[in-house]
Amino acid sequence: MKNTLALLVLAACASTAAAAEVVGNPKAAPAKIEMCIGCHGIPGYKAAFPEVYQVPMIGGQSAKYIEAALHAYKKGDRKHPSMRGIAASLSDQDIADVAAYYAMQTPATVKR
């Protein structure tokens, strides 16, 4: 019983450490942002599903903010259905890469 508990604690620590080690690589993001640029790359764009929504420009936004937002969509804490579906398809590494990419951008340099 003690050995099993010790193994569970070690496994939990290892998975927490692995999650903390995810570092975004902006050079890996271009293949991952196609689904972002259709809305977030158009100045003044408004999405019409599920309701009219002003889509924010994310170029130049903090990587930590983008990561937190994508994780919140993935968990269902943020409710926009399109974003939830997109975030659910991303791994933690994908999220970190996309966040790093957009954090390096300015609204004028975002790929359109």
Secondary structure, 3 states (H helix, E strand, C coil): CHHHHHHHHHHHHHHHHHHHCCCCCHHHCCCCCHHHHHHHCCCCCEECCCCCEECCCCCCCCHHHHHHHHHHHHHCCCCCHHHHHHHHCCCHHHHHHHHHHHHCCCCCCCCC
